[in-house]
Amino acid sequence: MSIVLKTPAELEIIRHACRIQSEILNQVCAAVEPGISTTELDAMAENLCHKRNVIPAFKNYQGFPATICASVNDQVVHGIPSPNKILRNGDIVSIDFGVILENFYADACRTVPVGAITETATKLVERTKESLYHGIAAARAGNTTGDIGHAVEGFVRQFGYSPVRETVGHGIGRKLHEDPEVPNFGKPGTGVELKAGMTICIEPIINLGKAEILTEKDGWTTRTTDGKLSAHFEHQILMTEDEPEILTTWDE
């Protein structure tokens, strides 16, 4: 395992990358409405990347064919945008998106409602988002990745939700996925010790029902095995000697 601590000069580039990523992701999320296709959202994100002179981080990454991951309802992660995937009133869609600026990566995800959604869906989305901030609160130098996972899992379990185990948070920097892995489950004091200068992505992926997922025929899109909803939120953060610095931002 190789943990990369970032220099002040590198962190300035990463902060800039995260600002651009956040601005683009917020614009794409604001465009979500009934009747729009996930391909239209993908094209919007790619066009905005070109305008801001950043590289879409996901496109062609290990063969992924699009700029955003758009996962709808019971789709969990890595949903491939499609012109046939038309968002409908009552859906929820998780939009995961990253950029590259001067060889550094920025990555974040939001789950947003499409029109009016059910109370059940609203609570899942709100609580998944809240679980992210529980995880961030546990991200202190001297704590461990297990402390983060325990904070996330402990919060969502009280509602009967299940954190996905196959897909986890991660270190990030010159690579999209660096060490360490940051699971959304775990025991306090276990895993990798957190140190100032680390940049990591914490990303609760929470299922309404069972934790189990399956991969569709496209080789990318995963969905819940029980057909129940899944939500996903992600922030990129910097570990400091004090409170973590949240590098990505959302329009609320």
C-alpha positions in Angstrom: 0.0 0.0 0.0 1.3 3.4 -1.0 -0.3 6.5 0.7 0.5 9.7 -1.1 0.6 12.9 1.0 0.0 16.0 -1.1 2.3 19.1 -1.1 0.9 22.6 -0.7 1.5 23.3 -4.4 -0.3 20.1 -5.4 -3.2 20.9 -3.1 -3.7 24.3 -4.9 -4.2 22.4 -8.1 -6.5 19.9 -6.4 -8.6 22.6 -4.9 -9.0 24.3 -8.3 -10.0 21.0 -9.9 -12.6 20.4 -7.2 -14.1 23.8 -7.7 -14.5 23.2 -11.4 -15.9 19.7 -10.8 -18.4 21.0 -8.3 -19.6 23.8 -10.6 -20.1 21.4 -13.4 -21.8 18.7 -11.3 -24.1 21.3 -9.8 -25.1 22.5 -13.3 -25.8 19.0 -14.4 -27.9 18.2 -11.3 -29.9 21.4 -11.8 -30.8 20.2 -15.3 -32.4 17.0 -14.0 -36.1 17.1 -14.7 -38.8 14.7 -16.0 -38.4 14.0 -19.7 -34.6 14.5 -19.9 -32.5 11.5 -20.9 -29.3 10.5 -19.1 -27.4 10.9 -22.4 -28.5 14.6 -22.5 -27.1 15.0 -19.0 -23.9 13.3 -20.1 -23.5 15.5 -23.2 -24.0 18.6 -21.0 -21.3 17.5 -18.6 -18.8 16.8 -21.4 -19.5 20.1 -23.1 -18.9 21.9 -19.8 -15.6 20.1 -19.3 -14.5 21.4 -22.7 -15.5 24.9 -21.8 -13.6 24.8 -18.5 -10.5 23.1 -20.0 -10.6 20.0 -17.9 -10.6 16.4 -19.0 -13.6 14.1 -18.1 -12.1 11.7 -15.7 -14.4 8.8 -16.2 -14.6 8.7 -20.0 -12.5 5.8 -21.3 -11.4 5.0 -17.7 -10.9 1.2 -17.9 -13.3 1.3 -20.9 -16.1 3.3 -19.3 -17.9 5.0 -22.3 -19.3 8.2 -20.8 -18.5 11.3 -18.9 -20.9 10.8 -16.0 -22.3 7.7 -14.2 -26.0 8.1 -14.1 -27.7 5.5 -11.8 -31.5 5.6 -11.6 -33.6 4.2 -8.8 -32.4 0.6 -8.1 -29.3 1.1 -10.1 -26.5 1.4 -7.6 -23.3 2.7 -9.3 -21.7 3.0 -12.8 -24.9 3.5 -14.7 -24.1 4.1 -18.4 -26.0 7.1 -19.8 -28.5 6.1 -22.5 -30.8 8.0 -24.9 -33.4 5.4 -23.9 -33.1 6.2 -20.2 -35.7 9.0 -19.9 -36.0 10.3 -16.3 -39.6 10.2 -15.0 -41.4 12.0 -12.2 -40.7 10.1 -9.0 -37.3 8.8 -10.0 -34.0 9.4 -8.2 -30.8 9.6 -10.1 -27.2 9.4 -8.7 -24.8 11.4 -10.8 -21.2 10.6 -10.2 -18.6 12.7 -12.1 -14.9 13.5 -12.1 -12.4 15.8 -13.9 -8.7 15.9 -14.5 -6.8 19.2 -14.2 -3.0 19.3 -14.6 -2.9 15.6 -14.0 -4.9 15.7 -10.7 -8.3 14.3 -10.2 -11.5 15.6 -8.6 -14.5 13.4 -7.9 -17.9 13.7 -6.2 -21.5 12.4 -6.5 -25.0 13.5 -5.7 -28.3 11.8 -5.7 -31.1 14.1 -6.9 -34.9 13.8 -7.1 -36.7 13.9 -10.4 -39.9 15.9 -9.9 -41.9 14.9 -6.8 -40.6 11.7 -5.1 -42.1 9.5 -2.4 -41.4 10.0 1.3 -39.5 6.8 1.3 -37.2 7.9 -1.4 -36.8 11.4 0.2 -35.8 9.9 3.5 -33.3 7.5 1.8 -31.7 10.4 -0.1 -31.6 12.7 2.9 -30.2 10.0 5.3 -27.6 8.9 2.8 -26.4 12.4 2.5 -26.4 12.8 6.3 -24.4 9.6 6.6 -21.7 11.2 4.4 -21.3 14.0 7.0 -21.1 11.5 9.8 -18.2 9.8 7.9 -16.5 13.2 7.3 -16.8 14.0 11.0 -14.9 10.8 11.8 -12.2 11.7 9.3 -9.6 13.1 11.7 -5.8 12.6 11.6 -5.0 9.7 14.0 -8.4 8.0 13.3 -8.7 5.2 10.8 -10.7 4.3 7.7 -12.6 1.9 10.0 -13.7 4.9 12.1 -15.2 6.5 8.9 -17.0 3.3 7.9 -18.3 2.7 11.4 -19.8 6.2 11.5 -21.5 5.7 8.1 -22.8 2.2 8.8 -23.9 3.0 12.4 -26.0 5.9 11.2 -27.8 4.1 8.3 -28.4 0.8 10.0 -30.8 2.4 12.5 -33.2 3.0 9.6 -32.9 -0.6 8.2 -30.7 0.5 5.3 -27.6 -1.4 4.0 -24.3 0.0 2.9 -23.0 -1.5 -0.3 -19.8 -3.5 0.4 -18.4 -4.0 -3.1 -17.9 -0.3 -3.9 -16.0 1.9 -1.5 -14.4 5.3 -1.1 -10.8 5.8 -2.0 -7.7 7.9 -2.0 -7.4 10.3 -4.9 -4.7 12.5 -6.4 -2.7 11.8 -9.5 -4.8 8.7 -9.9 -8.6 8.5 -9.7 -8.3 5.6 -7.2 -5.3 5.7 -4.8 -4.8 4.0 -1.5 -6.4 3.7 0.9 -9.8 2.2 0.3 -12.5 3.8 2.5 -15.4 1.4 3.1 -18.8 2.5 4.3 -18.7 -0.2 7.0 -16.1 -1.2 9.6 -14.9 -1.3 13.2 -13.5 1.6 15.1 -9.7 1.6 15.2 -9.3 -0.7 12.2 -8.0 -0.1 8.7 -5.5 2.5 7.6 -4.5 5.4 9.9 -5.5 8.8 8.5 -2.8 11.5 8.2 -2.7 15.2 7.4 -2.0 15.7 3.7 -4.1 12.7 2.5 -6.9 13.5 0.0 -9.7 10.9 0.0 -13.2 10.4 -1.3 -15.8 9.4 1.2 -18.9 8.0 -0.7 -21.7 6.3 1.1 -23.7 4.1 -1.3 -26.7 3.0 0.6 -29.5 0.6 -0.3 -33.0 0.8 1.0 -33.1 -2.9 1.4 -30.5 -5.6 1.1 -26.8 -4.9 0.5 -26.4 -7.3 -2.3 -25.9 -6.0 -5.8 -25.5 -7.5 -9.3 -23.9 -6.3 -12.5 -25.9 -5.9 -15.7 -24.9 -7.2 -19.1 -23.2 -4.0 -20.0 -20.4 -5.0 -17.5 -20.7 -1.7 -15.6 -24.1 -0.9 -14.3 -24.9 -2.4 -10.9 -28.3 -2.7 -9.3 -29.9 -4.0 -6.1 -30.8 -7.6 -6.2 -34.1 -6.9 -4.4 -35.1 -4.1 -6.8 -35.2 -1.5 -4.0 -33.8 2.0 -4.3 -30.2 3.0 -3.8 -28.6 6.4 -3.1 -25.1 7.7 -3.4 -23.3 10.8 -2.1 -19.6 11.6 -2.3 -17.3 14.4 -1.2 -13.6 14.7 -1.8 -11.8 15.9 1.4 -8.3 16.8 2.6 -7.1 15.5 5.9 -5.6 18.2 8.1 -4.2 18.4 11.6 -7.6 19.6 12.6 -11.0 19.3 10.9 -11.0 17.8 7.4 -11.4 20.3 4.6 -14.3 19.5 2.2 -12.9 20.2 -1.3 -16.0 19.7 -3.3 -19.2 21.7 -2.8 -22.9 21.4 -3.7 -25.6 23.9 -4.5 -28.3 23.0 -1.9 
